[in-house]
Structure formats: structure tokens, C-alpha cells
């Protein structure tokens, strides 16, 4: 997947990712930070996503979930 296409799709997933993060963290501001961190991480390492393993949406939501878990552990 090309970087620009991936970037556009990730941005379109940000709303749903934010809703997931709010459910996990309970705070909209912390959730926004988690989604932003996840977006940056995904865009810095686009090769960590492999299209043949599945769609981008579940992969990105897993990245967001993992970031939220990291924040909860802190």
C-alpha cells in the first residue's frame, strides 16, 4: 500500500479509533493522545502493516488498543 493511500485510510479510521480509546481509557483527552501516538507510529513504520495478512482497520485498531494498554500500565 502506498504511503499516501495508507495515510488517508488511517485518517478515516481515526474517529472509530478514538471511540475505542475512550472506551478503554475513559478520558477523551487521553484517548486523543493515544490515537495520535498510534497514527504517528503507524506512519513512521508503514512496513509493519502487511496487506496480505488482512485489512488495515483491524491492524490499526490493535495498534491503538496496545497503546491504550501501555498508558493504563503507566
N, C-alpha and C positions, 0 to 999 in steps of 0.2 A: 504494500500500500504506500502510495506516495505521501510524503510528509504533509503537504497542503491538504490532501484529502483526509488524512488522519486527524489533522488539527481541526478541520471543520466538523468532522464527526464527533470528536471529543467535546468540542464546544457545544454541540447539540445535545450531548448527554449530560452536560453539567447540571441541569435542573433536576433530573432524576437522581443524579449522584448526590446532590445537595440534600434531597429528601431522605435518602438512605443515611447520610451522615448525621442529619438531625435526629433520626430515629435512634441511631447508635450513641450519639454524644449528648443529646438533649439540649444543646445550645446552638442556635442558628449561626452565631459568630464563629464558634469553634468549628462548626460544620463547614462554613465557607472557607476557613483556613485549610481544613483537611482536603477539600475539593481542589483548592488552588495548589496545594502541595502535590496532590496526585496528578493534576494536569501538567505541572512543570516536570515532574518525574517521568511521566509518560512521553512528553515531548523531548526530553533530554535523551531518552533511551528508546527511540521508536522501534529498534530491532528486538526489544524484549517481547513485542507482540508478534505472533506468527499467525497469519490469516488462515492457514490450513488447519490450525488447531481449533478454530471456532470464531464466532463473531467478536467484534471489538467491544460491544456493550458489556457482556458478562466479564470480560477480561478487565475492563476499566472499573467496573463496579467492585471487582475483587481488589483492585489496587486501592480504591477509596476505602473499602472495608478494612483492609490491612493497615492503612494509615490511621483510621479511627481507632483501631485496636492498639496501635502504638501510642496514641495520645491518651487513651484510657489507662494504659500501663504506667504512664509517667506520673 
